[in-house]
Amino acid sequence: MDVINLLKSHRSIRKFTDQPVDDELVESIIGAGLAAATSSNLQGTTVIRVRNPETRSAIAELAGGQTYVETAGAFFVWCADLHRSSVACEMAGGDFHGGVTEHFIIAATDTAIAAQNAVVAAESVGLGICYIGGIRNDPAQMTELLDLPEQVVPLFGLCLGWPDQDPALKPRLPLSVTLKEETYDETNDVAGIESYDEHMREYYLERTGGKVDRTWSADMSSLLGKESRPHMRSFLESQGMNIK
């Protein structure tokens, strides 16, 4: 139950104290992350810790001005990595076939699972985290900053540090909408979403002191009603992920 309660209390932290995160603790947390399940033992994840202030400043700007990239006690970029396994393939005398959709899905899934393992480990000792999807705003520049080889894709950043804020929990969709039995029965989904929209409206109003009156449905309309990072396809191809 302690683990379940910890998982249910997750919040994104965007303000951190100046207290550093000990290197030994970082290694323990990342090690816990990389102990996660990995399909076919691919271990298709590479984690890059970024310490250089200038690099972190550049990443913060690329990510849309997210200054907590600079102020967090530690910052990492999580990468889906098929380069390392391609080297192993050649070491065994085999031929590496790049651009296979399933292989990229495995590496991306591995990376997300490992990162979430690390997040739970971090939160279990009182650290706060914030995922940074904004690094995909300019993945080519991220690749240059981190000197990534082909077959490596930066998926997201992760801020880690000691919290200097205590934000409210963001409500989640009710299980009546997201947990199905046997088939995708959406009979009551609209009613469930309408109820959730009201919870989100209350959350936003409280969080912003009445400045934001918004619902989840409105957020989804904004997110999915237009193209999102259309450059990602050409970037994946440039990294050897010409999906087939």
Secondary structure, 3 states (H helix, E strand, C coil): CHHHHHHHCCCECCCECCCCCCHHHHHHHHHHHHCCCCHHHCCCEEEEECCCHHHHHHHHHHCCCCCHHHHCCEEEEEEEECHHHHHHHHHCCCCCCCCCHHHHHHHHHHHHHHHHHHHHHHHHCCCEEEEEHHHHHCHHHHHHHHCCCCCEEEEEEEEEECECCCCCCCCCCCHHHHCCCCCCCCCCHHHHHHHHHHHHHHHHHHHCCCCCCCCHHHHHHHHHCCCCCCCHHHHHHHCCCCCC
